[in-house]
């Protein structure tokens, strides 16, 4: 074992290669479906300033790690708030690899039709909308799927099941904080990658927001490994136990 709980391989490799093997081998070698979330934040747990500025809290190595996650996933999921605020492409442009299906959770039909991913030609997009929301106005490579909502939200387990039915067995939940928190609270995550930058923002939008607990006995205590990722630190949190990877 090495610092952080990783494995040392018999073959002589450098530390970066060893960390990559430690991090990605459980994902690419698993025959089971998996759902992994990723979130990048400051030391004090912020993913953006109060005004929403977030480019870039994490360094290029951390952003490259995120693109590697996209490349090993079948689908990458973001909420409509992230789509409208950040206008992400959700491509694998920092690494070589296949482009995942880009999925937007849009329960009430708020997705901006001019979003870049809807017309950039980089790959397919799936817009998941509530049963009462409007039709898709975006053009290009966009399909729509209807799911029921409860109190204006999708059930994360039903989203995962729907993506499995689409042939997407490896699901990356990328953002924003409320979406990742919802999947974590629902207990559908096998792993959570938290990339922490050596930065103190002091105010702004929190990364994770979970229900209030009264004592620390109610805190989540996943198995944890950690790796250097440029100037950032990657915490690989394992919730999988017998379900996962």
Secondary structure as UniProt FT lines:
FT   TURN            3..4
FT   HELIX           15..29
FT   STRAND          34..42
FT   TURN            43..44
FT   STRAND          46..48
FT   TURN            50..51
FT   TURN            55..56
FT   HELIX           60..72
FT   STRAND          75..79
FT   HELIX           80..86
FT   TURN            93..94
FT   STRAND          101..106
FT   TURN            107..108
FT   TURN            113..114
FT   HELIX           116..118
FT   STRAND          125..130
FT   TURN            131..132
FT   STRAND          142..147
FT   TURN            151..152
FT   HELIX           156..165
FT   TURN            166..167
FT   STRAND          170..175
FT   HELIX           177..185
FT   TURN            186..187
FT   STRAND          191..197
FT   STRAND          205..206
FT   HELIX           216..218
FT   STRAND          223..229
FT   TURN            230..231
FT   STRAND          232..238
FT   TURN            241..243
//
